[in-house]
């Protein structure tokens, strides 16, 4: 994947650009995405990503636990999101009520 492809995916998933940084994106309330990365035949899935920053050829993905992963953008082959994220809705929480 290339940086412009990843930016297109992020805009489709309604990620917003962070103030002051042109290549930093955050997702809405309780919305998360997963990055699927592969290099030299080894795959890695980084889940529950709430923020993503693109710099040079790297993507810095921060998850809900505030762990940050740095991966090459060229090694990202898929991005997954909940259907509610794609539709721009707030994801439903488990339990009763809305």
N, C-alpha and C positions, 0 to 999 in steps of 0.2 A: 504494500500500500504506500502511497505517497502522502505528503503532508496535506496537499489540497484535497485528496480523497477523504482523509480523516476529518478535515474541517467540514466537508460537505456532510459527512455522516453525523458529526456533532450538531450541526445546524438542523438536520432532519430530526434529531432527538431533542430539539429545543434546549440545547445547552447555551448558556449566555456567556458572553465574553466578560472577563473580570475587568473591573475599572482600572485603567492605567496600564493594562497589559494586553497587547493586541493578539497574543497567541495563547492566552490562558482562558480556560473554559470551566464553568461550574454548572452542575445540574440542579434542577429545582428541588423543592422539599421532598425528601424521602425517595427521590429518583436516583437510580444507579445504573451503570452500564458495566459490561464485562469486555475486556480485551482478550483476544485469542492470538497468541504469539507463537511463532515457530522459528527455530534456528538450528541448523545442522541436524535436522531430524528429531529434535526434542521440542515438545510442545509445552506451553505454559498458559494457563488461564488466570487472569487477574480479575477478580470479581469485586462487586460492590464499590466501584469507582465513583467518587463524588466530584472530583476535580481532575482536570487534565491540562498540562502545559506542554506546548510544542516549542522546541528550541533546537535549531540546527536540524540534525537528522534524528533527534531523540524525542521521545514522548515521556513525560514525567507524570505518572498516574498516582493519585492519592486516593486511598480507599476510606471507608467509613471509620476505620480504626486509626486513621492518620498515618498509616504506613505508606511510604512513597516508593514506587518502582520506576526505574529508568530502563526503557527498552528502545531499540532502534525502530523507527517508524516503518522502515522497509520490511521488518520481520512481522509486523501486524498483518494478519490475513482476514480477520473478522472482528466485528463489534456487535455485541448483543445487548438488547434492552427489553424491558417489560413492555407489553403492548400499550399500557397506559402512558409510558414515557414517549413513545412514538406519536401517540395521539395528542400529547401535550396536556394530559390530565394528571392530577395528583394520584399516585398509586393508592389503592385501597389497603387499609391496615387490617390485620387479622382481628377477629372478634366481632362483637355486636355493634351495630350502628355504623355511621359514616364519619 
